[in-house]
Amino acid sequence: MYKKLLLKPLLVAIATTGALNITIMAAAQAGVTAATASAPTQRTINVGQVNAAANAAAYLGSQQAAALTQKHNFNSGQSIKVLGKHQLAAAGPVGGSAQALSYAPGVSVTSYGYTGATKNSISVNGIKQGYGGFSGGQIDDGSLSVTFDGVPMVNPSTGLWESPEVPQTGILQGIGITYGPGNPLQRWYNNIGGQINFVPLQPTAKPGASIKLTYGSYNTKNIVFNIRTGSIDGWSTILAGGEGSGNSYRQSPGGFANPSYDYAWFFKTRKTFSNGDFSVGAYLAQGSGYRPVPVPVHAISGVTLNGTADSPLYSQATSGFYSALPYNVWSKDDTNGTWMIYSKLNVALDRRVGVHNMVWFRRGHRLHFHHNNYGLSNPSNLYEYNNPVDSVYGDKLWLSVKAPYNDVDFGGFFLQNRYNSRNAFYNTYAPYFGTRQVPNASYRSDYWDQTDLAVFVQDRISPIKNVHITPGVRFINYQTAYTPAGQTDFQAAYALYPQNDQGQLPAANKSFTKVEPSVDFNWRPMKWLAVFANYAQAYKEPQVGGGGGLYQSTAPIYSLEKSADYNAGVKLHFNKGPYLHHFLLSASFYHLHYTNQYIPLFDANGNYIGAASGDSIYQGVNVALDDNPIYNVHVFANLNLEKATFAHYVTGGVSYDGLPVSNVPSSTFNIGTAYSAYLSGVLLQPRIWYQYTGAQSMFNNHTGAPSLQKIPGYGTFNLGLDSSIPTRGRIPELKAVKLSLDILNLTNNHYNEFEYISNGGLLGGNSAGQVLALPGAPLTVYGSITANF
């Protein structure tokens, strides 16, 4: 039944796009012509004034790719950071999307691994997305929007996106980050703190191909490639993909290496016609890795490697900084993946009006297989099989109109999502004899059907050439329907253990309608100087799912979470100046007030144990610089200084007002440079960069609240060397071979990315109140070879 309900609206949406395409193609054949702006990789078709008519929103190429340019950033009234090839390279050849994000100002990353296969927690100006720690500190998880080629990737019900969904940076052209909710045209359903847009490689006018092989520390292997057809009768197609594997730098007694693997595949084809373009894309990705248990910073009586009194103490001070528990005592294989298909249509109807449509379907899934027998004797919940899934389809349609002194965009989107929170805890041994189909311990299988609707209008007003003011407003309606299904999906278990069903409450429905105003401003008093400011309000649904919480064991009595954010600053842009080639400097102050926060609290096994209510304030300064001071030198630098506090935080009737928000660094900083020079016909490019993350407050799982205890700051020093050897004329079709060496954390600095105060649920009662940690990666070395065709 559900499949039929899901398929029907999807077919309607696709048919709508197809009908629109046919109508516009007929108009084009009848002589309706206009021009469209071209992305950097596409040829320009000069047939009029489509760029103006379509308000710079219809591109012969990816709109997201066009947004990566310095010119777009400089002319915007938003605070934006673009990560290009140099910052992507700084993450290393296997670091994945999250590690690349850490080179933007105000972004910090926490993980238990070092490759794109393992999960990360990402903080942008203190607002979080993803999950890379272990219990505690996830105060505002799921409050950043994430898109791939403009398609939303976040689960609308949980608010979560996991970094293994974009594990391969080699298929990316760049990453764009918008700080704050942004303008209504680009906003989705959880832009509380901002948006991350992963822009893949795009179809090109000329054919080509590339393949890169990497091998390095901890038996890390990776391959990434792309094949581009070039333009053939107006069609251009790209196929890109990658696959990697490796072991953890934290290995267990007995030699278990906590391995991980990932893959990603991307396909896109675009048809360019006289007054627009039509494209179809598909993406598939997955990352899987074993998650080692956090290690105590200091020795704790009774906390040992095997959980028994006769084994060595387990801590960084005793068993080793990177030690991990044995596989047969504690293990968790954590898999996260997604696939999506989508189409885009951009057409100029005439010299003033452009129409745009995107239809998409995405499916996301997780699988956490967990074995926990640490310090226990045949526990009833020895195994966990957690396999939730969400499916979402939607359509976004808008028009852009060029009027005197005004560029207007108006339209809207709808999406329909179904999320199933399926999970089972069980023990296959006597006396339980449970299975994942008939669990003897806790289980759940509940459904959330969510419908998100939004309509918007924004107007870029230009009273004079160098002043742009963009007021906007968005009207949203978010609807959530909850259906408990443990009794039917785990029918045999419910007959035996009805009390173990975590979906304890009856079916329920909620609906909210809100108004989101916004405005931004850009004034260029000189051609190289821009002053900008923006303000926006945004709302989101609090997260659902997990081992209880809203709808399941807590009545759905809540308000939408809300952010009120403003940014103000300056941008300096020079292009082809004496010493400032492609120079862009952005410096801004931000203030975000996050209210109506619903903060669920969970134990070490993911079971819901209560909730807190919060009201937090984030304020700070971001500075970003990119330049080529001379033709063969590139430099970049990024700085953030931040203060984040709770104006209100209450749990269990106790107030923690005024405490710092957990896991928000007081500062982040990175700087790097690359130099290019020819030596005997070989292009050499040495690279050097440094990255620093400042001190941050821990979360106290013992109290379920933030604390004043700090995680120390840390920094890493890194080196790289690329050498490009031309082969054109020697080997047919092969243009060049590139050899690369990357050395990360050159000084082998020992540091902890994440620390929290335990409540004792993971490693036993003696660990309650003690600090557990996830150590960052030690010295790692990678060698790569790339062939360009």
C-alpha positions in Angstrom: 0.0 0.0 0.0 2.7 2.4 1.0 4.7 1.8 -2.3 1.5 2.6 -4.3 1.0 5.9 -2.3 4.6 6.9 -2.8 4.8 6.1 -6.4 1.7 8.0 -7.5 2.7 11.5 -6.5 6.2 10.8 -7.7 4.9 9.9 -11.2 2.7 13.0 -11.1 5.8 15.2 -10.3 7.9 13.6 -13.1 5.0 14.0 -15.5 4.7 17.6 -14.6 8.3 18.2 -15.3 8.0 16.3 -18.6 5.0 18.3 -19.7 6.7 21.5 -18.8 9.7 20.5 -20.8 7.6 19.6 -23.9 5.7 22.9 -23.7 8.9 24.9 -23.5 10.6 23.0 -26.3 7.6 23.7 -28.5 7.9 27.4 -27.6 11.6 27.3 -28.5 10.8 25.8 -31.9 8.3 28.5 -32.5 11.0 31.1 -32.2 11.0 32.1 -28.5 14.6 32.7 -27.7 16.7 34.1 -24.9 20.0 33.6 -23.3 21.3 31.8 -20.3 24.4 32.3 -18.2 27.0 29.6 -18.6 28.8 27.7 -15.9 32.6 27.8 -16.2 32.7 24.4 -17.9 30.0 25.1 -20.5 30.2 27.0 -23.8 28.1 30.2 -23.9 25.1 30.4 -26.2 24.5 34.0 -27.2 20.9 34.3 -28.2 19.7 37.3 -26.3 19.4 38.3 -22.7 18.3 35.2 -20.8 20.7 35.7 -17.9 19.0 39.0 -17.1 15.5 37.6 -17.9 16.0 34.6 -15.7 17.5 36.6 -12.9 20.8 34.7 -13.0 19.0 31.6 -12.0 18.9 29.6 -15.3 22.3 28.2 -16.3 23.6 26.1 -19.1 25.2 24.1 -16.3 24.9 23.7 -12.6 23.6 26.7 -10.7 25.5 25.3 -7.7 28.7 25.2 -9.7 28.2 28.9 -10.7 27.7 29.7 -7.0 31.3 28.5 -6.3 32.8 31.5 -8.1 34.5 34.4 -6.3 32.3 36.9 -8.2 29.1 35.3 -6.9 30.4 35.4 -3.4 31.5 39.0 -3.7 28.1 40.2 -5.1 26.1 38.3 -2.4 24.6 39.7 0.7 25.1 36.4 2.5 28.1 35.2 4.4 29.5 32.4 2.2 32.6 30.2 2.1 33.7 28.2 -0.9 36.1 25.3 -0.6 38.0 24.7 -3.8 40.6 22.3 -4.9 43.3 23.5 -2.5 41.2 23.1 0.6 39.8 19.8 -0.7 43.4 18.6 -1.2 44.3 19.6 2.4 41.8 17.0 3.7 44.0 14.3 2.2 43.1 11.8 -0.6 40.8 9.7 1.7 39.6 12.2 4.3 36.1 12.5 2.9 33.7 15.4 2.8 33.7 16.2 6.6 37.5 16.5 6.8 37.4 18.9 3.9 34.7 21.0 5.6 37.1 21.6 8.5 39.0 24.0 6.4 36.2 26.5 6.4 36.1 29.2 9.1 33.9 28.3 12.0 33.8 24.6 11.1 35.0 21.9 13.4 34.8 18.2 12.9 34.8 15.3 15.4 35.2 11.6 14.3 36.3 8.2 15.5 38.1 7.6 12.1 40.1 9.3 9.4 38.5 8.3 6.2 35.2 9.2 4.4 33.7 5.9 5.5 33.4 6.8 9.2 30.8 9.2 10.7 31.6 12.7 11.8 30.0 15.4 13.8 30.2 18.7 12.0 29.8 22.1 13.7 29.3 25.3 11.7 29.5 28.4 13.9 28.6 26.1 16.7 25.5 24.5 15.1 25.8 20.7 14.6 25.1 18.1 11.9 25.9 14.4 11.9 27.0 12.2 14.7 30.7 11.4 15.2 31.0 11.3 19.0 29.6 8.8 21.4 26.7 10.0 23.7 26.4 13.5 25.0 27.1 16.9 23.6 24.8 16.6 20.5 22.9 19.6 21.7 21.6 20.9 18.4 22.1 17.9 16.1 20.5 18.1 12.7 20.3 21.8 12.4 22.3 22.3 9.2 20.9 21.7 5.7 23.0 19.5 3.4 22.5 19.2 -0.4 24.2 17.4 -3.2 24.1 19.2 -6.5 21.2 21.2 -4.9 19.2 18.1 -3.9 18.4 18.0 -0.1 20.0 15.0 1.6 18.8 15.4 5.2 16.2 13.1 6.7 13.3 15.5 7.3 12.1 13.5 10.4 15.4 13.1 12.3 17.1 16.2 10.8 20.2 14.0 10.3 22.7 13.6 7.5 25.7 11.4 7.9 29.1 12.2 6.3 29.6 8.7 4.8 26.9 9.7 2.4 29.6 11.8 0.6 32.7 9.8 1.3 34.7 10.6 -1.9 36.0 14.2 -2.4 37.5 13.2 -5.7 34.1 13.4 -7.4 33.5 17.0 -6.1 34.2 20.2 -7.9 33.8 22.2 -4.7 31.8 22.8 -1.5 29.7 25.9 -0.8 28.8 26.8 2.8 26.2 29.5 3.6 26.3 30.7 7.2 22.8 31.3 8.6 19.5 30.4 7.0 20.1 32.2 3.8 17.6 33.6 1.3 14.2 31.8 0.7 15.1 30.6 -2.8 17.9 28.3 -1.5 16.4 27.4 1.9 15.0 23.9 2.7 13.5 22.5 5.9 16.3 22.6 8.5 18.5 25.7 7.7 18.7 26.8 11.3 22.5 27.4 11.2 23.2 27.3 7.5 23.6 25.1 4.5 26.4 22.9 3.1 26.2 22.2 -0.7 28.3 19.5 -2.2 28.9 20.3 -5.8 29.9 17.3 -7.9 31.9 17.5 -11.1 29.8 18.6 -14.0 29.3 17.6 -17.7 31.8 19.5 -19.8 32.0 20.8 -23.4 35.1 18.8 -24.2 35.6 15.0 -23.5 38.2 13.8 -21.0 38.8 11.4 -18.2 40.9 11.0 -15.0 41.7 8.2 -12.6 43.6 8.4 -9.3 45.0 5.5 -7.1 46.0 6.0 -3.5 47.8 3.8 -0.9 48.9 4.8 2.5 49.1 4.2 6.3 46.9 1.5 7.9 46.6 -0.3 4.6 44.4 2.5 3.2 43.5 2.0 -0.5 41.4 4.3 -2.7 40.5 4.7 -6.3 38.5 7.6 -7.8 37.7 8.3 -11.5 35.6 10.4 -13.9 34.7 10.0 -17.5 33.3 13.0 -19.5 31.8 12.6 -23.0 31.9 16.2 -24.0 29.1 17.8 -26.0 27.4 15.5 -28.5 24.4 17.0 -30.3 23.8 19.2 -27.3 24.1 16.3 -24.8 27.0 16.1 -22.3 27.4 13.4 -19.7 29.7 12.6 -16.8 30.2 9.4 -14.9 32.3 9.6 -11.7 33.0 7.3 -8.8 35.3 6.0 -6.2 35.9 3.2 -3.7 38.1 3.0 -0.6 39.0 0.8 2.4 41.4 1.0 5.3 42.0 0.0 8.9 41.7 2.1 12.0 44.6 3.6 13.8 42.9 2.2 16.9 43.4 -1.6 16.9 42.1 -4.1 19.4 44.0 -6.8 21.3 44.2 -9.9 19.2 44.8 -7.8 16.0 41.3 -6.7 15.1 41.9 -3.6 12.9 38.4 -2.0 13.1 38.3 -1.8 9.3 36.1 0.5 7.1 35.1 0.9 3.5 33.2 3.3 1.3 32.0 3.9 -2.3 30.3 6.6 -4.3 29.0 6.7 -7.8 27.6 9.8 -9.7 26.0 10.1 -13.1 24.7 13.2 -14.8 23.6 14.0 -18.3 22.6 17.4 -19.6 20.8 18.5 -22.8 21.4 22.1 -23.8 18.9 23.8 -26.2 18.5 27.3 -27.5 16.9 28.8 -24.4 17.8 26.5 -21.5 18.8 23.1 -20.4 17.5 19.9 -19.0 19.5 17.4 -16.9 19.1 14.1 -15.1 21.4 13.0 -12.3 21.8 9.9 -10.1 23.9 9.4 -7.0 24.7 6.3 -4.9 27.0 6.2 -1.9 27.8 4.2 1.3 30.3 4.2 4.1 30.8 1.5 6.7 33.3 1.3 9.6 33.7 -0.3 13.0 33.4 2.2 15.7 35.9 1.7 18.6 34.8 2.5 22.1 35.9 5.8 23.6 38.9 5.3 25.8 39.3 6.8 29.3 41.9 9.6 29.5 43.1 8.3 32.9 43.0 4.9 34.5 39.8 4.0 36.3 39.6 1.2 38.9 37.8 -1.8 37.5 37.8 -0.5 33.9 39.9 -3.0 32.0 40.4 -4.2 28.4 38.3 -7.3 28.8 35.9 -5.9 31.5 37.3 -8.5 33.9 39.5 -8.1 36.9 42.4 -10.1 35.5 42.9 -7.9 32.4 45.0 -4.7 32.1 43.4 -1.3 32.8 41.9 0.3 29.8 42.9 4.0 29.4 45.2 6.2 27.3 47.6 6.4 30.3 47.8 2.6 30.7 46.8 0.5 27.6 48.0 3.1 25.1 46.7 6.4 23.6 45.1 4.7 20.7 44.0 1.5 22.4 40.6 -0.1 21.8 38.5 -2.9 23.3 38.7 -6.5 21.9 36.3 -7.4 19.1 34.6 -10.2 21.2 33.9 -7.8 24.1 32.6 -4.8 22.2 32.1 -4.1 18.5 29.9 -1.9 16.4 29.7 -1.9 12.6 28.2 1.4 11.5 26.9 1.7 7.9 25.3 4.8 6.4 24.2 5.2 2.8 21.9 6.9 0.4 20.8 6.9 -3.2 19.0 9.5 -5.2 17.7 10.4 -8.7 16.7 13.8 -9.8 16.1 16.0 -12.8 16.4 19.8 -13.4 14.9 22.1 -16.0 15.9 25.7 -16.6 14.2 27.6 -19.4 13.8 31.2 -20.5 10.2 31.7 -21.5 11.0 35.2 -23.0 13.4 38.0 -22.4 12.1 38.6 -18.9 10.8 35.4 -17.4 12.6 32.1 -16.6 11.1 28.9 -15.2 12.9 26.3 -13.2 11.9 22.9 -11.8 13.6 20.1 -9.9 12.0 16.8 -9.1 13.8 14.2 -6.9 13.6 11.0 -5.0 16.1 10.0 -2.3 16.3 6.9 0.0 18.6 6.9 3.0 19.5 4.0 5.3 21.6 3.1 8.3 22.7 -0.3 9.7 24.3 -0.4 13.2 25.2 -3.9 14.2 26.3 -3.9 17.8 27.7 -6.5 20.1 28.2 -5.5 23.8 29.4 -7.9 26.4 31.8 -5.6 28.3 31.8 -6.5 32.0 28.5 -8.3 31.6 27.5 -11.9 31.9 25.3 -12.9 29.0 23.1 -9.7 28.9 19.6 -9.8 27.4 20.6 -7.1 24.9 23.8 -8.6 23.8 23.2 -7.6 20.2 21.6 -4.6 18.5 20.4 -4.6 14.9 19.4 -1.0 14.1 18.3 -0.6 10.4 16.1 2.5 10.0 15.3 3.9 6.6 13.7 7.0 5.1 12.3 7.7 1.7 11.5 11.1 0.4 10.3 12.6 -2.9 9.5 16.2 -3.8 9.3 18.9 -6.4 10.6 22.5 -6.4 9.2 24.9 -9.0 9.9 28.6 -9.2 9.9 31.5 -11.7 12.4 34.3 -12.0 11.4 37.7 -13.4 13.6 40.5 -14.6 11.9 43.9 -14.0 13.4 47.4 -13.9 15.5 47.6 -10.8 14.1 44.3 -9.6 15.0 40.6 -9.9 12.1 38.6 -8.5 12.0 34.9 -7.6 8.9 33.2 -6.5 7.7 29.6 -6.2 7.7 26.8 -3.7 8.4 23.1 -3.0 6.7 20.1 -1.5 8.1 16.9 -0.2 6.7 13.8 1.3 8.9 11.6 3.6 8.4 8.3 5.4 10.8 7.3 8.2 10.9 3.9 9.9 12.9 3.8 13.1 13.3 0.0 13.2 15.6 -1.5 15.8 16.0 -4.7 17.8 18.0 -5.7 20.9 18.3 -9.4 21.5 20.4 -12.3 22.8 20.5 -15.6 20.8 21.8 -17.7 23.7 20.0 -19.4 26.6 17.8 -18.5 28.4 16.7 -15.8 25.9 16.9 -17.5 22.5 16.1 -14.2 20.8 16.6 -13.2 17.2 16.5 -9.9 15.4 13.2 -10.9 14.0 11.9 -11.9 17.5 13.9 -9.7 19.9 13.7 -10.6 23.5 14.9 -7.1 24.7 13.9 -3.6 23.6 12.6 -3.1 20.0 10.8 -0.6 18.0 9.4 -0.1 14.5 7.5 3.2 14.3 6.7 5.4 11.3 6.7 9.1 10.7 5.0 10.4 7.6 6.1 14.0 7.0 4.8 16.5 4.5 6.7 19.8 4.1 5.3 22.6 2.1 6.9 26.0 1.4 6.1 29.0 -0.8 8.4 32.0 -1.1 9.1 35.3 -2.8 12.2 37.3 -2.8 13.1 40.5 -4.7 16.6 41.6 -5.4 16.2 45.4 -5.6 18.9 47.5 -7.2 18.0 51.2 -6.8 21.5 52.0 -8.2 24.1 49.8 -9.9 26.2 49.1 -6.8 23.5 48.5 -4.2 21.4 45.4 -3.9 18.8 44.8 -1.3 17.0 41.4 -1.2 13.9 41.2 1.1 12.2 37.9 1.2 9.5 35.9 2.9 8.7 32.2 3.1 5.4 30.6 4.3 5.9 27.0 5.6 3.6 24.2 6.6 5.1 21.2 8.3 2.9 18.2 8.9 3.9 15.0 10.9 1.9 11.9 11.3 3.1 9.2 13.7 2.1 5.5 13.6 3.4 3.0 16.1 4.0 -0.4 14.4 6.0 -2.5 16.9 2.9 -4.6 17.5 2.6 -5.5 13.8 6.2 -5.4 12.6 7.5 -7.4 15.6 4.3 -9.4 16.1 5.9 -12.4 17.8 8.0 -10.3 20.1 5.0 -8.1 21.0 3.1 -11.2 22.0 5.9 -12.3 24.3 7.3 -8.9 25.6 4.7 -6.1 25.0 6.4 -4.0 27.7 9.7 -3.9 25.6 8.1 -2.0 22.7 9.7 1.5 22.8 6.7 2.9 20.9 4.5 3.3 23.9 2.1 6.1 22.8 -0.8 5.9 20.3 -0.8 7.4 16.8 -0.7 11.2 16.7 -0.6 14.1 14.2 0.9 17.6 14.3 0.8 20.5 11.9 2.5 23.9 12.0 2.3 27.0 9.8 4.9 29.7 10.2 6.2 32.8 8.4 10.0 33.2 7.8 11.1 36.8 6.9 14.6 37.6 5.7 16.6 40.4 4.1 20.1 40.9 2.8 22.1 43.9 1.6 25.2 44.3 -0.5 26.8 47.7 -1.2 29.9 48.1 -3.3 31.2 51.6 -2.7 34.3 50.7 -4.7 34.6 47.9 -7.4 36.9 45.9 -5.0 35.0 46.5 -1.8 31.6 45.2 -0.7 29.8 45.9 2.6 27.1 43.2 3.3 24.6 42.3 6.0 21.7 39.9 6.3 19.0 38.8 8.8 16.8 35.7 8.6 14.4 33.6 10.7 14.0 29.9 10.2 12.1 27.0 11.8 12.5 23.2 11.9 10.9 20.2 13.4 12.6 18.8 16.4 14.2 15.4 15.7 12.3 12.2 16.2 13.3 8.5 16.4 16.0 7.0 18.5 15.2 4.9 21.5 12.1 6.8 22.6 11.5 10.5 22.8 8.8 12.5 20.9 5.7 10.5 19.9 7.1 7.2 21.2 7.4 7.8 24.9 6.9 11.6 25.2 3.7 13.2 24.0 4.2 15.4 20.9 3.6 18.7 22.7 6.2 21.1 21.4 6.9 24.2 19.3 9.0 24.3 16.2 12.6 25.1 16.9 13.6 28.6 15.7 16.7 30.6 14.8 17.0 34.3 14.4 20.4 35.0 12.7 22.2 38.1 11.4 25.6 38.5 9.8 27.4 41.7 8.8 30.8 42.3 7.3 33.0 43.3 4.4 34.4 41.5 1.3 37.4 42.5 -0.7 37.9 41.2 -4.2 40.7 41.8 -6.7 41.0 39.9 -10.0 44.3 40.1 -12.0 45.8 42.8 -9.8 49.6 43.3 -9.4 49.9 41.0 -6.4 46.3 40.1 -5.9 45.3 37.6 -8.6 41.9 36.0 -7.7 42.0 37.6 -4.2 38.9 37.3 -2.0 38.8 38.4 1.7 35.6 38.1 3.7 35.3 39.2 7.4 32.0 39.1 9.2 30.4 39.2 12.6 27.5 36.8 13.4 24.9 36.4 16.1 22.4 33.5 16.1 19.7 33.0 18.7 18.4 29.4 18.8 15.2 29.0 20.7 12.6 26.3 21.6 15.4 23.6 21.5 14.3 20.1 22.2 17.3 18.2 23.4 16.8 14.4 23.7 19.2 12.6 26.1 20.2 8.9 25.5 22.2 6.3 27.4 25.2 4.5 26.0 23.0 1.9 24.2 20.9 4.7 22.5 17.9 4.4 24.8 16.0 7.6 25.5 16.4 8.7 29.1 14.8 12.1 29.1 15.0 15.5 27.4 16.1 19.0 28.1 14.8 22.3 26.9 17.3 24.9 25.6 17.8 28.5 24.4 21.3 29.2 23.1 23.2 32.2 21.7 26.1 31.9 19.2 28.2 34.9 18.4 31.6 35.4 16.8 33.8 36.5 13.9 34.7 34.7 10.7 37.6 35.7 8.4 38.4 33.9 5.2 41.1 34.6 2.6 42.1 33.1 -0.8 44.6 34.5 -3.2 47.3 33.8 -5.9 49.7 36.6 -5.0 51.8 35.6 -8.0 50.9 33.3 -10.8 52.5 30.2 -9.3 51.6 30.7 -5.6 48.3 30.0 -3.8 47.6 30.9 -0.2 44.5 30.4 2.0 43.7 31.3 5.6 40.6 30.9 7.7 39.9 32.1 11.3 37.0 31.9 13.7 36.5 33.3 17.2 33.3 32.3 18.9 31.4 32.4 22.2 28.4 30.1 22.6 26.3 30.0 25.8 22.9 28.8 27.0 20.6 31.6 28.0 18.4 28.7 29.2 19.0 25.0 29.8 16.8 23.0 32.1 16.7 19.2 32.6 15.2 17.3 35.5 14.0 20.5 37.0 17.6 21.8 37.3 18.7 25.0 35.5 22.1 25.3 33.9 21.6 28.7 32.5 24.7 30.6 31.5 26.9 27.6 30.8 28.8 27.3 27.5 27.3 25.2 24.7 29.2 21.9 24.6 31.6 21.0 21.7 31.9 24.5 20.3 35.6 25.5 19.9 36.5 28.9 21.2 38.5 29.3 18.0 39.5 27.6 14.8 42.3 28.5 12.4 44.1 27.2 9.3 46.6 28.5 6.9 48.3 27.0 3.9 50.2 27.7 0.7 51.1 25.9 -2.5 54.0 26.8 -4.9 54.3 25.6 -8.5 57.5 25.5 -10.5 58.9 23.5 -13.5 62.0 21.4 -13.1 63.3 19.7 -16.3 59.8 19.8 -17.8 58.1 18.4 -14.7 55.6 20.6 -12.8 56.4 20.4 -9.0 54.0 21.7 -6.4 55.0 21.5 -2.8 52.2 22.3 -0.3 52.3 23.1 3.4 49.4 23.8 5.8 48.6 24.1 9.5 45.2 23.5 11.2 44.2 24.4 14.8 41.1 23.7 16.8 40.7 25.7 20.1 39.5 24.5 23.5 35.8 23.6 23.9 33.5 22.6 26.7 32.5 19.0 27.3 29.1 17.6 27.8 28.4 15.9 31.1 26.4 12.7 30.6 26.3 12.2 34.3 24.1 15.2 34.8 22.7 15.4 31.3 23.9 18.9 30.9 26.8 21.1 29.7 29.8 21.6 31.9 32.7 24.0 32.4 35.3 21.2 31.9 37.4 21.8 28.8 38.7 19.7 25.9 42.2 21.0 25.2 42.9 22.7 21.9 45.1 21.0 19.3 46.9 21.6 16.0 48.4 19.6 13.2 51.2 20.4 10.7 50.9 18.9 7.3 52.9 18.6 4.0 52.3 17.6 0.5 54.1 17.3 -2.8 52.6 16.9 -6.3 54.6 16.4 -9.5 52.9 16.4 -12.9 54.7 14.7 -15.7 53.5 15.6 -19.2 53.0 12.6 -21.5 51.2 14.1 -24.5 52.7 12.8 -27.7 54.4 9.9 -25.9 51.4 7.9 -24.9 48.2 8.2 -27.1 45.3 10.0 -25.3 47.2 10.3 -22.0 47.9 14.0 -21.2 49.8 13.8 -18.0 50.6 11.7 -15.0 50.6 13.2 -11.5 52.5 11.7 -8.5 51.5 12.9 -5.0 52.7 12.5 -1.5 50.6 13.7 1.5 51.9 13.7 5.1 49.2 14.6 7.7 50.0 15.4 11.3 53.7 15.4 10.5 54.8 15.9 14.1 52.6 12.9 15.2 50.8 15.1 17.7 48.7 13.1 20.2 45.4 14.9 20.8 41.7 14.1 21.5 39.1 15.3 19.0 36.3 14.6 21.4 35.9 14.2 25.2 32.9 13.8 27.4 32.0 13.0 31.0 30.6 9.5 31.3 27.5 8.5 33.2 29.0 5.0 33.6 26.6 3.3 31.2 29.3 2.3 28.7 32.2 1.1 30.8 30.6 0.4 34.2 29.7 2.3 37.4 33.3 3.2 38.3 33.6 5.3 35.1 30.7 7.6 36.1 31.9 11.1 36.2 35.2 10.2 34.4 36.4 11.6 31.0 36.2 9.4 28.0 37.9 10.4 24.7 38.1 9.8 20.9 41.7 10.3 19.9 42.5 12.1 16.6 44.5 10.5 13.8 48.3 10.2 14.3 50.9 10.6 11.6 49.5 9.3 8.3 51.3 9.1 4.9 49.6 8.6 1.5 51.0 8.1 -2.0 48.9 8.7 -5.1 49.2 8.4 -8.9 46.7 10.2 -11.2 46.3 9.8 -14.9 44.6 12.5 -16.9 43.2 11.7 -20.4 
